[in-house]
């Protein structure tokens, strides 16, 4: 099983030698800092739990990936679902990054962040007619269509608006991404995309419609992919499909390669970026298509952390049960995907005479509200601050107010300064949206 999706893992130290640049999280004088800001100072200012992000790490990740694939004629579109905070999106927008969206709300976010509509791609299996209308009115780069029925909806809306919709068909190539089942999206039993054998006839029929501009194909096989061979398999199939369509006299201008590039942690390294670029070059770069990739986690995952305070510590069966003020509503991935996030203490680890692992749990009334076992945290006490690393993707964006808990604040660090980029949403804010309206009577007189 891949280390990134293993459950109930005991923390181990990272390799002694590494070629990675220094992390944005580092210890100074016995305390953990984010860039040049003490995390304990942020905690005193905004309270816990909170998410914090490193602006320099966001910029570095985009620079590394874009530089690796730019010689191949490929561009980067950030998957907004990974982290839709407006300030994060603005960081990428200022760098020239495109956006991959999956809802009308994400379109509004991307435009508000200053991303030109011409750099936005609309993906997703269930677009409404209202969202399609919104996308066409904005002038998006393309809409990735996932079913014949959706294609008809796009054509209908485009016809009503007197526009020509730029469309790519999302292909289901029946490739196993070899990642967690809940983030695998390209097997034949998946809800995503159109079966590859159905593409030629559908593409040909759509190409004859005046209200549709068939620009190309799209594929996305899954998320947190560490073994790059599924990318090679999928893109090889896509290259063959492009050649097949062109042999039928059909134009294929663009090829959307999707996202899914995974990140490493303190247990194993992530994929090699040079190898990733080489696979693109070997499989699809020679087709003459405009290429784009849609990473989410790779750009933001390592740039974020969740900081939480220890509420209580109690004895368990062979472990110290450490109850935190962060919970599964704040960081859903461990409960949802069996994901594991590296954990650190803000203070220097204390010696643990019992040498027992710490079981980190949240306060929610669910047995699934568990973050995992960790051995190297040392002795934990009430009031300590614990940090879950690699939490910049699918952390805050998947959070909720379950158990009527607050939506935690988000903070962006840039060098020696930080700022609040989402305030805490507490119960008074939530209740303000639950004021009862007047009764409605829908019965009609006979």
C-alpha positions in Angstrom: 0.0 0.0 0.0 1.3 3.5 -0.8 2.6 5.3 2.2 0.5 8.4 1.6 -2.7 6.5 2.2 -1.8 4.2 5.0 -3.8 4.4 8.1 -2.7 4.1 11.8 1.0 4.9 10.9 3.6 5.6 13.6 5.6 8.7 12.7 9.2 8.2 11.8 11.9 10.7 11.2 12.6 12.0 7.6 15.8 10.8 5.8 19.0 12.3 7.2 20.0 13.6 3.8 17.7 15.3 1.3 17.9 17.5 -1.8 14.8 19.3 -0.8 15.0 23.1 -0.1 14.5 24.1 3.5 10.9 23.8 4.7 8.9 26.9 5.6 8.3 25.3 9.0 11.5 25.3 11.0 12.7 25.4 14.7 14.4 28.4 16.2 15.4 28.7 19.8 13.1 25.9 20.8 10.0 27.1 19.0 8.4 26.4 15.6 8.3 29.2 13.1 6.4 29.6 9.8 8.9 31.4 7.6 10.0 34.1 10.1 6.9 34.2 12.3 6.6 32.2 15.5 3.4 30.1 15.3 2.8 30.7 19.0 2.5 34.4 18.2 -0.1 33.8 15.6 -2.0 31.5 18.0 -2.1 34.3 20.6 -3.4 36.7 18.0 -6.1 34.7 16.2 -6.8 31.8 18.6 -6.7 28.0 17.8 -7.2 26.1 15.8 -6.2 28.0 12.6 -4.8 27.3 9.2 -1.6 29.1 8.1 0.0 29.2 4.6 3.4 30.2 3.4 3.3 32.7 0.5 6.9 31.9 -0.4 6.2 28.2 -0.7 3.2 28.8 -2.9 5.3 30.9 -5.2 8.2 28.4 -5.2 5.9 25.5 -6.0 4.3 27.3 -9.0 7.8 28.4 -10.3 9.1 24.8 -10.1 6.2 23.2 -11.9 5.7 25.9 -14.5 9.4 25.9 -15.3 9.5 22.1 -15.7 6.6 21.9 -18.2 6.8 25.3 -20.0 9.4 23.9 -22.6 6.7 21.3 -23.5 4.2 24.0 -24.4 2.2 23.2 -21.2 0.6 25.7 -18.8 -0.5 25.3 -15.2 -4.2 25.7 -14.1 -4.6 25.5 -10.3 -7.4 23.2 -9.1 -9.4 25.7 -7.0 -11.2 22.9 -5.1 -7.9 22.2 -3.2 -7.8 25.7 -1.6 -10.2 28.4 -2.7 -9.1 31.1 -0.3 -9.2 34.4 -2.2 -5.7 35.4 -1.0 -4.2 32.1 -2.1 -5.9 32.5 -5.5 -4.5 36.0 -5.8 -1.0 34.8 -5.2 -1.3 32.4 -8.2 -3.2 34.9 -10.4 -0.3 37.4 -10.0 2.1 34.7 -11.2 0.0 34.1 -14.4 -1.5 30.8 -13.3 -4.7 29.6 -14.8 -7.5 28.0 -12.8 -9.5 24.8 -13.0 -12.9 25.2 -11.4 -15.8 22.8 -10.7 -18.6 25.1 -9.7 -20.1 28.5 -10.4 -19.0 29.6 -6.9 -15.4 28.7 -7.8 -15.7 30.7 -11.0 -16.8 33.7 -9.0 -13.8 33.2 -6.7 -11.3 32.9 -9.6 -12.6 36.0 -11.3 -12.6 37.9 -8.0 -8.9 36.9 -7.5 -8.1 38.6 -10.8 -7.8 35.6 -13.0 -8.8 36.4 -16.6 -11.7 34.2 -17.8 -9.5 33.2 -20.8 -7.3 31.3 -18.3 -10.2 29.4 -16.6 -11.3 25.8 -17.4 -14.7 24.5 -16.1 -14.5 20.8 -15.0 -16.9 18.7 -13.0 -19.5 16.0 -13.7 -22.7 17.9 -12.7 -22.8 21.5 -14.1 -26.2 23.1 -13.9 -27.6 25.1 -16.8 -27.2 28.3 -14.6 -23.5 27.5 -14.2 -23.1 26.8 -17.9 -24.7 30.1 -18.6 -22.4 31.9 -16.1 -19.4 30.3 -17.7 -20.3 31.2 -21.3 -21.2 34.7 -20.3 -17.8 35.1 -18.6 -15.9 33.8 -21.7 -14.1 30.9 -20.2 -11.3 29.1 -21.9 -13.2 25.8 -22.2 -15.8 23.6 -20.6 -14.8 20.0 -20.0 -17.9 18.0 -20.7 -18.4 14.6 -19.0 -21.5 13.1 -20.6 -23.7 13.2 -23.8 -26.5 14.7 -21.6 -24.2 17.5 -20.4 -23.1 18.1 -23.9 -26.7 18.7 -24.9 -27.2 21.1 -22.0 -24.1 23.1 -23.1 -25.3 23.2 -26.7 -28.8 24.3 -25.6 -27.6 27.1 -23.4 -25.1 28.3 -26.0 -27.8 28.3 -28.6 -30.1 30.4 -26.4 -27.3 32.9 -25.8 -26.2 33.1 -29.4 -22.7 31.9 -28.5 -20.4 29.1 -29.5 -19.2 27.1 -26.5 -15.6 26.0 -26.4 -15.8 22.3 -25.4 -13.4 19.5 -24.5 -14.7 16.0 -23.9 -13.4 14.4 -20.7 -12.3 10.9 -21.5 -12.5 7.9 -19.1 -9.5 5.8 -20.2 -10.1 3.0 -17.7 -6.7 3.5 -16.0 -6.2 2.8 -12.3 -4.3 5.6 -10.6 -3.2 3.3 -7.8 -4.3 5.7 -5.1 -7.0 5.7 -2.5 -10.3 4.4 -3.9 -12.1 7.6 -3.0 -9.7 9.7 -5.1 -9.4 7.4 -8.1 -11.4 8.8 -11.0 -10.6 7.0 -14.3 -11.6 3.4 -13.9 -14.5 2.2 -16.0 -16.8 2.1 -13.0 -16.1 5.7 -12.1 -18.8 8.4 -12.4 -16.4 10.7 -14.2 -15.9 11.2 -17.9 -17.0 9.4 -21.0 -16.0 5.9 -21.9 -13.1 6.1 -24.3 -14.8 3.9 -26.9 -17.7 6.3 -27.1 -15.6 9.4 -27.8 -15.0 9.2 -31.5 -18.7 9.2 -32.5 -19.7 11.8 -29.9 -16.8 14.1 -30.9 -17.6 13.8 -34.6 -21.3 14.6 -34.0 -20.5 17.5 -31.7 -18.0 18.9 -34.2 -20.8 19.4 -36.8 -22.9 21.6 -34.5 -22.6 25.4 -35.0 -23.2 26.2 -31.3 -20.2 24.0 -30.2 -16.5 24.6 -30.8 -14.9 21.3 -30.1 -11.4 22.2 -29.0 -10.1 18.9 -27.7 -10.0 16.3 -25.0 -9.5 16.2 -21.2 -8.5 13.5 -18.8 -8.0 13.3 -15.0 -7.2 9.9 -13.4 -7.1 10.7 -9.7 -5.5 12.5 -6.8 -2.3 12.1 -4.6 -0.6 10.0 -7.3 2.9 8.9 -6.2 3.7 6.3 -8.8 3.9 8.1 -12.1 3.2 5.0 -14.3 -0.6 5.6 -14.4 0.1 9.0 -16.0 2.2 7.4 -18.7 -0.6 4.8 -19.3 -3.4 7.4 -19.5 -1.5 9.9 -21.6 -0.3 7.2 -24.0 -4.0 6.2 -24.6 -4.9 9.9 -25.0 -2.2 10.4 -27.6 -3.6 7.4 -29.6 -7.1 8.9 -29.3 -5.9 12.2 -30.6 -4.3 10.6 -33.6 -7.5 8.5 -34.2 -9.7 11.6 -34.2 -7.4 13.4 -36.5 -7.4 10.5 -38.9 -11.1 10.9 -39.2 -10.7 14.5 -40.2 -11.5 16.0 -36.8 -9.6 18.9 -35.2 -8.1 18.4 -31.8 -6.4 21.6 -30.7 -6.0 21.1 -26.9 -5.2 18.4 -24.5 -6.0 18.8 -20.8 -3.9 16.4 -18.8 -5.6 16.9 -15.5 -4.0 17.0 -12.1 -3.3 14.4 -9.4 0.4 14.9 -8.9 1.1 13.8 -5.3 3.3 15.1 -2.6 5.6 13.3 -0.2 5.7 13.5 3.6 8.0 12.5 6.4 7.7 8.8 5.5 8.3 8.9 1.7 9.4 11.3 -1.0 7.0 12.6 -3.6 7.3 12.0 -7.3 10.2 13.4 -9.2 9.2 16.5 -11.2 11.7 15.9 -13.9 10.3 12.4 -14.5 6.8 13.8 -14.6 7.8 16.3 -17.3 9.7 13.6 -19.2 6.5 11.5 -19.3 4.6 14.4 -20.8 7.3 14.9 -23.4 7.4 11.2 -24.3 3.6 10.7 -24.6 1.8 13.9 -25.7 4.2 16.8 -26.3 4.8 15.9 -29.9 1.1 16.1 -30.9 1.1 19.8 -31.5 -1.8 20.3 -28.9 -1.9 23.1 -26.5 -1.3 21.3 -23.1 -2.3 22.2 -19.6 -2.1 20.4 -16.2 -4.4 21.0 -13.3 -2.5 20.4 -10.0 -4.1 21.3 -6.7 -2.3 19.5 -3.9 1.1 19.8 -5.5 0.9 23.6 -5.5 -0.6 24.2 -2.0 -0.4 21.0 0.1 3.1 21.6 1.5 2.4 25.3 1.9 -0.1 24.9 4.6 -0.5 23.7 8.2 -3.2 23.4 10.8 -2.3 24.6 14.3 -4.2 23.2 17.2 -4.0 23.3 21.0 -4.0 20.3 23.3 -7.1 20.3 25.6 -6.6 17.1 27.6 -4.3 14.1 27.8 -5.6 10.8 29.2 -4.3 7.2 29.3 -5.4 4.8 26.7 -4.6 1.2 25.8 -0.9 1.5 25.2 -1.2 5.1 24.1 -1.6 8.6 25.4 -4.9 9.9 24.1 -4.3 13.6 23.2 -7.6 15.5 22.8 -7.1 18.6 20.5 -9.3 21.6 19.9 -9.1 20.8 16.1 -11.4 18.1 14.8 -12.5 16.2 11.7 -14.7 19.2 10.7 -11.5 21.2 10.4 -9.4 18.6 8.7 -11.6 16.0 7.1 -8.9 14.0 5.2 -7.9 11.5 7.9 -11.6 10.5 8.5 -12.5 10.6 4.8 -9.5 9.1 3.1 -7.5 7.4 5.9 -5.0 10.2 5.2 -2.1 10.9 7.5 -0.5 14.3 8.1 2.9 14.7 9.7 2.5 16.2 13.2 4.9 18.5 15.0 4.9 20.2 18.4 5.5 24.0 18.4 7.8 23.5 21.4 10.9 21.3 21.3 9.8 17.7 22.0 10.1 16.7 25.6 11.4 13.3 26.7 8.6 10.8 27.2 9.5 8.4 30.1 6.6 6.1 29.1 7.8 6.0 25.5 4.2 5.5 24.4 2.8 6.9 21.1 0.4 9.8 21.2 -3.1 9.1 19.7 -4.2 12.5 18.4 -8.0 12.9 18.5 -10.5 15.7 18.1 -13.5 16.6 20.4 -16.3 15.7 17.9 -18.7 12.9 18.9 -17.6 10.5 16.2 -15.2 7.6 16.5 -13.8 8.6 13.2 -12.5 11.9 14.7 -9.0 10.6 15.0 -5.9 12.0 13.3 -3.6 9.1 14.0 -0.8 7.7 16.2 2.6 9.5 16.5 5.6 8.3 18.3 8.1 11.2 18.1 6.0 13.9 19.7 7.5 13.3 23.1 5.5 14.1 26.3 2.4 16.1 25.5 0.7 18.4 28.0 -2.5 20.4 28.1 -1.9 23.8 26.5 0.7 22.6 24.0 0.4 23.5 20.4 0.5 20.8 17.8 0.9 21.3 14.0 -0.4 19.1 11.2 1.8 19.7 8.2 1.0 19.3 4.5 -2.5 20.6 5.2 -2.7 23.3 2.6 -4.8 21.3 0.2 -8.3 19.9 1.0 -8.1 21.2 4.6 -9.9 24.5 5.0 -11.7 24.0 1.7 -13.4 20.8 3.0 -14.1 22.2 6.5 -17.6 22.5 8.0 -19.5 23.7 11.1 -20.5 20.1 12.1 -21.4 19.9 15.8 -22.0 23.7 15.5 -18.3 24.3 15.7 -16.6 27.4 14.4 -15.1 27.6 10.9 -11.5 28.2 11.8 -9.5 31.3 10.6 -6.9 31.2 7.9 -3.6 33.1 8.0 -1.0 33.9 5.2 2.6 34.3 6.2 5.0 36.3 4.0 8.5 36.6 5.5 8.4 38.3 8.8 4.7 39.3 8.6 1.3 37.6 8.6 -2.3 38.6 8.0 -5.7 37.1 8.6 -7.2 36.0 5.2 -10.4 34.4 6.6 -11.8 35.4 10.0 -13.3 32.9 12.3 -16.9 32.1 11.5 -18.6 31.4 14.8 -22.1 30.3 15.8 -23.5 33.8 15.8 -22.5 34.1 12.1 -24.2 30.8 11.3 -27.4 31.6 13.2 -27.7 34.8 11.3 -28.3 32.7 8.2 -31.0 30.6 9.9 -33.6 33.3 10.6 -37.0 31.8 9.8 -38.9 33.3 6.9 -42.7 33.5 6.5 -44.8 30.4 6.0 -45.6 29.6 2.4 -48.9 28.0 1.3 -48.6 26.3 -2.1 -52.1 24.8 -2.1 -54.3 26.2 -4.8 -58.0 26.8 -4.6 -60.1 24.3 -6.5 
